[in-house]
């Protein structure tokens, strides 16, 4: 089987969609399938690269923020046509409903390729990241959900990465065949392990109760809630905080931490190399996430698989992973005091903390990445077999 994925972001930029799709691509390639990814180029030119088991079609893009990480694809139609013509996929997989994913989906449908959509965004992304939306956020919520749902209604099949993600779409008019398939987590990579002392020394993490967050540091993650919670936690517990990842808010967060006099107690460690990244979880006693707009949260799955109790906002799909009092604590979104209380509650009781971590690992085991691959493999084969329209020639597609 030949599977083509379309992504709006890709390495060197890292986000949950990129991580989950690349894992899926590598996994299916290891099972003998031909896999390709269409993604923005780090330069203003089209290129073709060989990834670890997959072909990577890089399409010309310009920088959004002056870096190589955030790129906006431009004039991508010819590159998409070339990728489809050369790769000839049996199935095309798309995510967010704009930019490159939308272009690939539209052109694939016009040429008769089956298209599978995977849920990957909520309207809140616009509210937090596109300033003009904020004053009219509530008024636009239903309209944006309809726009997102209409996009997925053009697909042959839709995958919700959680039941919550799929319900958002069905509540707003999704009428296509649909399934719930977790992003999954590789349980052999993310597992409980002894504290990595060498990594702790290198990052300057002291041997004291430690709270971890890793992921994008962008506006919709509401990291200011966590920063405000740090001060309240430290009034009761001599705890240290690790914030891993990069994003548009990192400098502002570092300034806020410094202004509150918390710099000695918060380590911003950026992105770690892929072979070191799983060890970051060994340095923590609790994983804390303040984001209210998760459709699943891969980093939360990774933390749970690593045996950490989770403190999470009671919002989005996080309550599907975090069961309050069983494998972690939930708090009211956007409430730093409630977040701090939940973190302190877990840190102060060692026996309960370990029990919550053990339970978190059991929840993660229900999202075994091998099972995820099995389900996607069967879905793609089934959808590909339903294809009845032969793809048009490149000349027809352009004309």
N, C-alpha and C positions, 0 to 999 in steps of 0.2 A: 504494500500500500504506500502511496505517496501523499504526504501531508504537508501543506504550506500554512505557516502561521504569519499573521500580520501584527506588528507591534509599533506603537507610536514612540516608545522609548526603548533603548537597549544600551548595553555597555558602551562607554564607561559609566553612563547613568545607571543607577540601580534602584529599582522599586519592586514592590510585591508582584506586579503583573509580569515584569521582565523575569524575575527569579522563577516564578511558577511555570511560565511557558518554557524557559530554557531547560528547566529540570524535566519537564514533560517531553520536550524534543529529544534530549539526550537519552531519556529512558526508552522512548519508542524506537530511536535509532539503534539502541543496543539490542532490541528485539528483532532487528532485521528490516525495519521500515525505512524508506527514503524520506528524509525530513529536510525542510528548508524554512528559513525565517526571512521575512521582508521587514526591514527596520531602517530608521534614519541613519545617514552616513555622518561620521564625525567631520566630514569635509563637504564642500559644495561640488561633489561629483558622485556619479554612480560607480559602484564597485561590487565585485563578488569575492567573498572570502570563504575559506573552509573553517567551520567551527569544529568543536569536539563531537563529530558524528553527524553534523548537519551542514547544509550549505546556507550561507548568509548573504542575502542580497541587500547591499547598502544603497539607499537612494539619497540623492543630493539633499542637503539640509543646511539651514543657517542657524547660528547660535541665538538662543533666546536671551541668555544672560552673560554673554561674553566668554563662556567656557565651552569645552567640548562635550559637556555632559547633557545639557538641555538643548535639543535641536528641533527645529521646525522644518519638516519636509516641504520642499517647494517643487512645483512642476513635476510631480511624481508619476503622472499618467503613463509616460513612455516607459519608465523603469518598471512599473507594475505590469504593463503589457509584456515586456521582455521577460520578466520573471515567470509569469504564467505560461507564456509560450515555450520557454526553455524547460521549465520544471514539469509542466503538465500534471498537476496534482489530481488525486482522487477526491480530496476533500480540502477545503480552505477554512481556516479557523481565525476568527476576528475577535477583538475585544472592545475597547472603548469606541463610542459612536462618533468619532470625528477624526480629522487628519488622515494619516496613512491607513489606519484600519478601515475607515469608511470608504476610501478610494479603492482599496483592495477588494472589499466586500462588494461594492457596486460593479466593478469590472469583472469579478469572478462570476457574479450572478448573470451578467450580460452575456457571458461566454458559456453558461450552462454548468459551471462547477458548483457542487453542493457546498453550502456555507453553514458553518456551525458558529454560533456566537457564545462567548463566555462572559458572564457578568463581571464587570470590573470597576464600576464607578457609580457614585450617587450625586445628585444635584449639589450637595453641599460642597463638592470640590470647587464648583464655580463661585459659591458664596465666599469661600475663604481665599481663593487664589485670584479671582478676577474682581477687583475692587468695585467697579460700577454695579455689580449684582447685589452688593450687601444691603443697600437701602430698601430694595424691593424683593428681598430673598423669599419671604413667605408668599408674596403674590405670585412669584415665578415657580414655586416648588412644583405644583401640579403640572404646569406647562412643560417644565424641564423633564419631569418624569414621563410625560406623554411623548416628548421628543426622543428620550432614551428608549422607551418601549416601542415606539414606531420603528426605530432602527432594528431592534431585535426581531420585530415582526416580519422583517424582510429575510430572516435566516430560515434555513430548512430545519434547524433544531437549535434549541437554546439550553445552555447549561448554567444553572445557578450554583455558585460555589458553596452556598449554604441554603437551607430552607428559607432563611430570612431574605437572602438576596433574590431568590425566585419569587417569593411572595410580594416583594416590592413591585416586581414587574407584572405579576398576575393582577395585583390590585389596581394597576393602571392600564390594563387592557391587553396584556400579552395573550396572543391566540395561536402561538406556534407550539409544536411538540416540544416538551421540555423535560429535563432531568436535573437532579441535584447530585453533583459530584464534587467532593472536597478537593481543594488544591493538594492536600496530602502533605506528609512530612516524612523524610527518610529516617526511620527509627534507628538505623544502624549508625547514622552520622550524628544525629542529635539524641543523646542519651545521657543519663546521670554519669558524672565522672568526677574524680578527685580534683580539688582546686589546682589549677595550673599555676604553680608558684612563679615560674619563670615569666609567664605572661603578666601576672600581677605585679611583679617587680618592674618589668619594662614599662607598664602603663602607669605605675605609681599608685596602685590600688592598695590601701592599707588593710591589715587583717582585722576588720571590724564588720558588724552587720552591714550588708551591701544591697542596694536596690538598683536594678538594671532596667534600662530601656534601650533597645536598638531599633533602628528603622529610619525612615525619612524624617528630616526635621523641617517639614513644610507646614504652612499655616493650618491646614485642616487637621493636623495631628494635635493641635491645642496644647503644645508642650509648655506654654506658660502656666497651665494648671499644675503640671508636675513641678515646675520650678517653685511656684508658690507653696506647694505641698512640702517641699524640702525643708523650708524654714519651720513649718509646724511640726514635722517629724522630728527634727533635731532638737526641739524644745523638750522632747521626751526620750529620745533614743540617740545615742552617739553613732549615727549611721553615716555611711558614705554612699554616694550616688554615682553611677556610671551612665553616661549618655553617649550611645554609639550611633554613627551614621552622619550623613550630610544633608544639607537642604537650604532653602532660602532663608530659614529662620535661625540658622546656627549662630551667626554673629549677634543677632538681637538677643538670643537666649544667653549667650556668654556674657553680654553686657548686663543683662538683668541679674544673672547669678552674681556678678561682681558687685553690682549696686546694692544687693542685699547682704553683702559680706559673706557669701556662701562659697566663694571660689575654692577655698581649701577642701571643701567637702563634696565637690562635684567635679568629676573627670569627664571631659569631652574627648572621646578617643577616635572619632571619625570612623571611616570604614576600615575593617581589618582584612588582610588577605584571606582568600577563600579557605585555605587550609588551616588558618588560625581561628576563623570566625566561630566555629562550634565551641571552642574552648572558653569564649567570653562568658558563656552561661555558667561555667564552673566557678566563676568569681563571685556569683550573686547568691543571695538568700531569697530574694523576691524579684519577680518581674512585674513592672508596673507600666500600664499603658493608659494614657489620658484621651486618646482619640475617640470621638463620638461617631465616626463615619466609616467604620470597618465593615466590609461585606464578608470577610472572614478573619484576616490578619495572619499572615504566614509567620511573622516573628512570634506571635503569641503561641502558635502551634509548636514552633521550634523550642520556645521556653518550656512549654508544658512537656514536650518529649524529653527535655533535658532534666525533668524532675523538679522544676521550680513552681511554687505556688504563684498564682497570678492575681494581681490586683488590677481590675479593669473597669472602665466606664460602663455603666448599664445603658448601653446604646448600640445601635446597629446590630451586627450579628455576634458581638462578643459574648452575650449571655448564652449562646449555643456552645461556646467553649468553656466558659467560666460559670460554674454553678456555685452560687454564693454559700459559703460555709462548708462546701464539700471539697473543692479543689482550689479555692481561692476566695477572694472577696470582690463584690461589685459595689460601686459607689455611684452616686448621682453625677451625671456628666456635668462638667464645667464647675464643679464644687471642690476647690482645693482642700478645704477643711475635711470634707468627707473622704477625699482621697488619702489625706494624711492619716486620718483615723483608721482607715482600712489597712494601710501599710503598717502602722504601729501595732495594730491588733495581731497581725501575722508575725511581726518581728519579735514581739515580747514573749511569745509562747513557743519554745523550741520544739517540744514534742508535737504540738498541733501543726507547726510549720512543716515538719517532715511528713506528717500524715497528709497534709494538703498537697505537698509535692508528689507524694506517691500516687495520690488520686489524680493529679494532673497528668502524670505519665500514662495512667490507664485511659484517660480521655483521649490523649494524643494517639494511643494505640488504635483507636477507632478510625484514625485518619492515616493509616499505613499507606505510604506512597506506592507500594507495590499494588495494593488494591485500587488506588486511584488510576494507575496505568492500565490495569485490567479493564476497568470500566470505560476509560476513554478509548482504548483499543477496540472494544466491542462496539462502542457508539460510532466511531469513525467508519468502521467496516460496514455497519448497518446503513448509515447515511450514504456512504459512497455507493452501495449497491442499489440505492433508490434513484440514482442519477439516470435521467431519461433523455436529456437534451445534450447532443454532442457540442463541444465547444466550437465557437466560431474561429475562423482563421484570424491571425493578427491583423490582416488587411481589413477584414470585416469589422473587427472590434474598433479599429482606429476610425474607419469610415463611418 
